[in-house]
Amino acid sequence: MLPESSDSTRRIRPAVPEDIPAILAVMEAAKGIMRASGNLHQWGEGYPAAEHLLADMAREGAFVIEEPGDIAGYFAFLASPEPTYDRIYGGAWLNDSLPYHVVHRIASRPEIHGIFQDIMAFSFAHDTNIRIDTHRDNRIMQHNILKHGFTYCGIILLANGDERLAYQRLLR
């Protein structure tokens, strides 16, 4: 299911409810990375929770990245539309008429490297129009997003009103 991975022992597969405890542990580890790098406000207490993962699964968009015998990462790969992307401020999407996929809730254990690259390979093997957003304080994610050819498009607002930096990449 995974095109060439940065680590040939990894594979991406759909997440199942039995994976939730391991996924939540990976997300807690990812929160530690965020806090250590100065991102103190993204993914506050109780988010992401099992209910978010179950919602991703219900949309057939929940995926785990496995290393032999272990879940190393998680991401949601969800088909459009994404309601919070309907309005963008201070910019514009590169294309606002084509269907797209959005990548959300990327998390990995701190000792694992190359997960973002694996997620992007998977995503672009399934769609040529990808959107992603991140918290203003998430410098690590911003670096990875730009490194993988995304263009900053503006600011979107989450359902709770929090802002996120929004990016898009279109493969021609």
Secondary structure, DSSP 8 states (H G I E B T S, - for coil): --SS-SSTT-EEEE--GGGHHHHHHHHHHHHHHHHHTT--SSS-TT-S-HHHHHHHHHTT-EEEEEETTEEEEEEEEEES--GGGS--BSS--S-SSS--EEEEEEEE-TT--SHHHHHHHHHHHH-SEEEEEE-TT-HHHHHHHHHTT-EEEEEEE-TTS-EEEEEEEE--
